[in-house]
Amino acid sequence: MTVSAMKNIKATYGLSRISWQGDPCVPRQFSWDGLICNDTNVSTPPRITSLNLSSSGLTGTIAPGIQNLINLQTLDLSNNNLTGKVPEFLANMKSLLFIDLRNNKLHGLIPRNLLVRSNAGLQLFVSYDTCLSSSCVQDKKFPMKFVALASSAVVVIAVVLTLFFLYRKKKRSSLGLPPMRVMSTSISGQSIETQRRRFTYSEVVEMTENFQNILGEGGFGIVYHGYLNGSEQVAVKVLSQSSSQGYKHFKAEVELLLRVHHVNLVSLVGYCDEGDHLALIYECMSNGDLKDHLSGKKGKSVLKWSTRLRIAVDAALGLEYLHCGCRPLIVHRDVKSTNILLDDQFMAKIADFGLSRSFLLGEESQASTVVAGTLGYLDPEYYSTCRLAETSDVYSFGILLLEIITNQHVIDHAREKAHITEWVAFVLKEGDISRIVDPNLHGEYNSPSVSRALELAMKCANPSSEKRPDMSQIITELKECITENSMKCIDDMDSSSSFELSSSFDTKVVPIAR
């Protein structure tokens, strides 16, 4: 069904991509561009879990053949010229977790069942001109006078913009700066310069207003708020002279982000490499990092359980892309709550790729002879063997998920057990998850959903890499947690507090500082 469905979609849109030949998923190294296939179960054919046709020049309506991709979790049809209404069949695709239909010419009401799914955890993104309720007036006719005025305004604006860009181009040429590139709409829906490029240090000073507004600080250096072309918000990470990471990590992050692109990875707008001045320019994530939201710093509101689950799914989708959608595959090596950033709609994106490494599937990585990562999140097996694999990210994700559930420090020597996995295992032996869940939630969660997420987190953080699930399995499990949480019948906390800890989990195997 997967092959026939993709061939139907290919024919519907008249796509003629070079890679779109033969089986969409097999062999893996020749899978079709824009697809992510799950082929972990050798007894069944590969399943397409992600379809990205963003900016593909699509016309016509949303292809009915898409509904035959029954395992699809991510659908991105943004930045095309699709017309017609949002189809009802999207609401019936139970595996879908993310739909992006922005920047098309769709009209009419969004199906009610799709809105219900959206309220239950499905991430749905549509353009502002698509009706969200029955209060919208479809196919509204505007007076000819209004149309004429609007047309005149468009002409005036176009002339002004043309003169402005001609002036900017002339000014930049006189200064010897690189020419401006065409602006387009990014996957986050904001108009931003998507053609990644090299900036001069004087441009960095200008966009940050001489480094006035500090957003945060890490091992690389200070992150500043800035504006690209005076209007588009960006985050500018400037390498400090005392940085322990240095040029090697700066270069690694630039090279990696220039070749990866996913809705759940922070986009690189550009970089500065001028003498001693090194800086990375990213899209601005207005809601900061997950750690701040969990800790309540800066007056941020408490994240609801449903929001936490969606954030976990976002992070898992980003990691699945790195592990399955990139060739060669990429291991992030520093998955943690401070590297999970949130945009204005609380969509989560993975950031900070300075420690990331890539290697061919099945190849034992020799990329690093020194173990790198953050203490507490560090895979004990990687720590002891120095052999890197995507399962190391799975371990770190398990720790992240425990943070999301408990809002506990990963390492806290004031607790009965210092490491979060040891502490959770210790408390679970008493059979009461109420002591584990973040008290800031005030009991507003579905107990079976929390129990399932907790069990998944402990599986991910198993000291043995062979016993950890892969990211595709994790996404499926998290989807089930969302389904559990969306149920109207909320179980009583005391009657559903038991949790059976797998005896295979050895809580003593946690790396310590050298």
N, C-alpha and C positions, 0 to 999 in steps of 0.2 A: 504493500500500500504506500510506503514512503516513497519509493521510486516513481510510481505512477502519479502520486500527488505532486511531487516536485516537477515532473515533466509537464503536468497540466498547468502548473503555475508558470513555468517557463514559456509554454505556448501562449497562455493568456496574455502575458505582458510582452511577448516577442523578445525575450532576453536572449542575447547571443554572447554571453561571457565565455571566454576561452576555457576556463576551468569547468564549465557546466557541461561536462561530457561523461557518459557512462553512469555508473552508480553514484548517487550523491555523497555517500559516506564511505564507500569501499573502493580501493584501499585507502586507509586513513590519510596517508601523505598526499593523496590526490583528491581529497574531499572538496566539494564545491565551495567557492568563496561565499561568505555570508552565512554559512551554516556551522552549527556545532552539533556533533553527533555523539550520542552515548553508546559506546560499544563495549562496555565493561562485562556484559553477560554474553559469553561466547555461544550459549545455546540458543540465543534469539538474534534476529537481524538488528543492526544498529538502529537507534531511534533518534530522530531529529528533535533536539530540545530547544534550538534557537534558530530563528530566521531573521536575518538583518538585510533588508532591501532599502535601507535609508539612502536617499539621494541617488536613486537608480533610474530616474526619469520615467517612472511608472505613470500610466494614464488609464482611464476607464475606472471601473468600480473595484472594490476589494474582492479579489479572486475567491470564488466559492471553494476552490480546491484547497484552500488553506485549512479548512475545517477537517480535512482528511489527515492532517498531521496531528494525530491524537495525543502525542506525547510532547507537543510544543509547549514550552514554558515562557519563552521570550519572543515577542513579535514586534519588529521595528519597521514601520512603513513610513516613517517621517520624511519630510522634505521631498515630496513627490508632487504629482499633479492628479492625484486620485479624486474622483468625483462620486456623486451619489450619496447614499446614506450609510451610516455605520451599521453593518449587518448584524442580525440577531444571532447568527451562528457563533459569533465570538463568545457570547455569554455561555454557550453550551460546551465550550472547550475547557474541560475541567482542569487540565494541567496548566493552563495559562496563569502566569504570575505577573507578567509585565506586558503592556501594550502601549506603543507610542504611535499615534496617528497625527501628530502635529504637522503644521505647515503643508496641508493639502487643501483641496477645494471641496471637502465633504460638507454636507448640510443636513438639516433635519434633526429630529430627536434622537438622542442616544437611547438604545433599547433599555427598558426598565430593568430587566434581569442583569444587564451588564453593569448598571449603576449599583444594583444590590451586591454583585460580586466585588465591585470597587470598594464599597463600604465594608466588605468582609475581608479586605486585605489585598485584592488585586490592584496593581498599580496601573492606572489608566490615565494616559495623557492625550488630550485633544486640543485643537486650536480654539481660541476664544469665540469663534463664530459658529461653533457647533452647539446646538441646543442641548441643554442638560436636563430640562424638565418640560412638562406640558405647558408651562407659562410662556415658552418661546413661541413666537409667531413665525411659521415656516413660510418660505417663499414670499417674503414681504416685498411689496412693490413700492418703489420710491418715486416721488414726483420727478418729472423731467427737469424741473428747475433745480432740484437738489442734485441730480446727476450732473447737470451742466456745471454747477458750482464746484462740485467735487472734482470733476475733470479739470476745471481751470486751476484748482488748488494743486492738483497733482502735477500739472505742467509747471506751475511756478516753483514748487518744491524741487522738481527735477532739475530746473535751470539753476536754482540756488546751489544745490548739491554739486552739480557739475562744475560750477565756477569755484566752489570751495575746494574740491579735490584737485582741480587744475592749479589753484593757488598753492595748496599743500605740496603738490608734486614739484612745482617750480621752486618753492622754498627749500624742500629737502634736497633737491638736486644741487642748489647753490651751496648747501652745507656739506655735500659729499656723502649724505646718508643714503641707505638702501631705499629703493622705491616702495611706496605703500602697496599692499596687496588688496585684492578685492575682498570686501566684507561679505559674509554669508551667515546663515543661521546655524548655530551649533546644535548638538543633540540635546542640550539642556534647554533649548527653546529660546535662548538669549542670543541677540545679535553680537557676535564676537569674531575677531579675526582668526578664522580657522586655519589659514595658511601659516603653519608654524614657521618662525623665522628668527633670525639673529638680531638682537637689539644692541645698540651702543649703550655705553654707560650713561651718557648724557640723557638718553631716552629713558633709562631706568630712573634717574634722578627726577626727570620731569613727570613721569607717570606716578611716582610715589610722593610727589610734592616735597622733594628733598627728605624723604624717609620720615614723614610726619606721624603716620598712623600705624602703630604696631599691632598686628593680629595675634602673634604668638612667637615662641622661640623653641628651637630644638637643637639636636646635635649638629645640624648643618649650619645653623645661624638664625637670624631673625627674619620673620615673615611680616611683610608690610602690605597694607591695603593700598591699592592704586587704581588709576583709571587709564584705560587704553583709548587714545584719541579723545580724551577728555570726557568720555561718556560710559564706556564699558568697564565694569568693575573687574579687577584682577587681583590675585594674590602674588606678591613678589618675594621669593625666598632668596635672601642674599647670604652668600658664604662668608662667615666671619674668618678673620685671619687666624684665630685660635681653634678653628673647627677641627675636630678629630677625624672627620670624614674626608675632607679635602677634595682635590681635583679628581681623583679616581672615581669616587662615588658620584660626583657631579657629572662626569662624562658618561658613566654607566646609566644614570637616570635619563639624561638627554637622549642617548642612543636608543634606549628601550622605549621611551614614550613617543619617539618619532615614528615608531613602527607598530604601535598597538593603539587600538581604538575600541572602546566599549563604553556603554552608557553608565556602567558602575565603576569606571576608572576615571580618576581626575584627569582632565584634558590639559595637555601642555600647550600653551599659546606660543611661547617662544623662550629664548634664553639669551644671556649676555655672557660673553667670554672675551673680555678685553683686558689684557694684562693681568693685574691682581684682582680685577673685579669680575666675580662670578655670580650669576643670578639666574634663577628659574622663574618663569612667569606662567602661572596657572590660571584657569578659570576660578572665579571667586566663589567659595562655598559659604553662603551667608549665615548658615547656622552653626558654623564652627565644627569642632570634633565631638565624637560620641562621648569621650571621657568627661568633657565639661558638662554635657547634658545629664549624664548619670550621676555626677558628683554634685550637681546643682550650683556649680560655680557661675559667676557673672549673672546671677538672678534668673537662670534658665528654668523653665517649667519642667515638671517631672514627666518623663516619657511614659505614655500608656503602654500596657502589655502588647496590644495589637501593633502599635508603632514599633516597638522593639523587635517584634517578629519580622516585620517588613524590612527593617534595617538589617537584620541578620540574613534575610533572603538576598537583599541587595549585595551585601558583602560576599555571600556565597556565589552569586552569579558572576561577580567580578573575578573571583578566584577560579571558578570553573572555566571562564574564558582564558585565563592565563595558562591553566593546566591542559585544557583540551582544544581551545580555539586558536592557539598560537603554535607556530612551527618555526623553530624548535620551541618546546614548552618552556614556560617561565615559572620559576619558584620565587615568590615575593620575599621570603625570609624575615619579614618584620611585620607580620599581621598583629595589630594591637589596637586598642580603642582610640588612642590618639591619632592613629593613621586611618581612621574611618571618619570621613568628613560628610557633612549633611548640607544639602542645598536648601533653598527657601521652601520646598515642598517636603522636606525631610527624606528625600531620596539619598541613599548612602553611596559613597564612592570611595574606593581605596586610593590612598595617596602614599607618597614617599617610596620611590623605587630605587633608592640609592644602593640598597644591599641585594637587589634582585639578581638572579642568575638564570641563564637559559642553557638547556642542553637537550640532546635528542632523546626521544622516548627509549627507555631501556638502557640508556648509557649511564654508567656510574660517573657522577659528576666529579671532575677534577678541577672545577672552576675555583674552588677555595680550599686552601689547606688550613685556614684558620676559621674556626666556628664563629659565625656572626649572627646577631639577633639581639633581642631584649630579654634579659633575665626574667624568668617566670613564665614567659611565653615560649621559651626555647625547647624544642623537641629533644627529650633526653636521649633518644636513639641517635639523632644527628650529633648531639653533644659528645657522645661517647665514641662514635665511629668516624665522625667527620665526613660521612657519606650523605650527600644532599639529595633529596627527592621531594616530589610534590606532597608526600605524606607529612613532611615537616610543616607545611602550611596548614594541613588539616589539624595537626596537634594545636598549633597556635590559634586556629579558628575555634577549637573546642574551649580553650581558655577564654577567648573573647566572648563566646556564648555564655560561659559561666559568669563572666562580668555582667553581661546584659541581664541575666536572671537574678543575680544576687546583689549587684552593686557593691561588691566587696573588693578590696585591694587584692591584686594577684598575689603579692607577698606581704604578709602582715605578721610580724613576730609577736604582736600582742595577743593574737588568737591562740586557741588550744593547739591548732596546727597552722604553721606559717603559710604554706603554699595553698592556694585556693582549692586545688584538687584534693589535697589531704584533708582540708577543713570540711569540704562538701561530703566526702566519703565518711568522715568521722560523725558528722551530724546525721547523715542518712541512716547510719546504723541504729539510730533511735527511732527511725520510721516517721519523721515529721518534717515535711518540706516547708512548713510555715516558717521555720527558723532560718531557712535558706533564701527564700524569696525576698527581694528588696522590700523593706518595710514601707518605703515611700509609696508603694502601690496601694497600700491600705486595703489589701484583700481584693482589689478590683481586677481579678483575672480568673480564667477558667483553670481549675486545678489539673484536669487531665492534660490540657495543653502545656502547662508548666512542667508537669511530670515527664511528658514526652520530650520536651526540649532539654530538660535536665539529663535524661537518659542519653539523648543524642550527644550532648556536650561531653559526657563522660566517655562515650565510645570514641569520640574524636581525640580525646586526651589520653587514650590508652597508651602506655609506654611502648607497646609493641606496634610498630607501623603496620604489620600484616593484619591486625585486628581493627584498624581504623577504616571507616567508610571513605569513599571518594566524594568529591564535591557534588557530583550529580546525585548521588544517593542522599547526601545531606540536604540538598534543595528539595528533594521529594519529601523527606521527613519533615522539614520545616513547613512545607506546604500543608502537610497533615496537621501540624500544630496550629496553623492558621485556621484550618477547617474546624478543628476542635474548639478553638477560641470563639468562632463565629456562631457556635450553637447557642440557642436561646436559653436552654436549660443549664444553669450554672451549678455545678456540684458543690455541696457543702465542704468547706475546707477541712474540717476535722474528719469527715467520713471518707475522704479521698486523699489522705496524706501519706499512705504507705508507698514505699519505693524500694524495689529489690535491687541491690547493688551487685553487679557482675563480680563473681569471685575471681575472675581473671585479671581484674584491675589492681595492680600493685601500687598503692599510694606512696610507697617509699622511694620510687624511682623518679626523683625530681632533681634536675641539675642544680648544683650550688655554685656560687661564685668561686672562681679560681684565685 
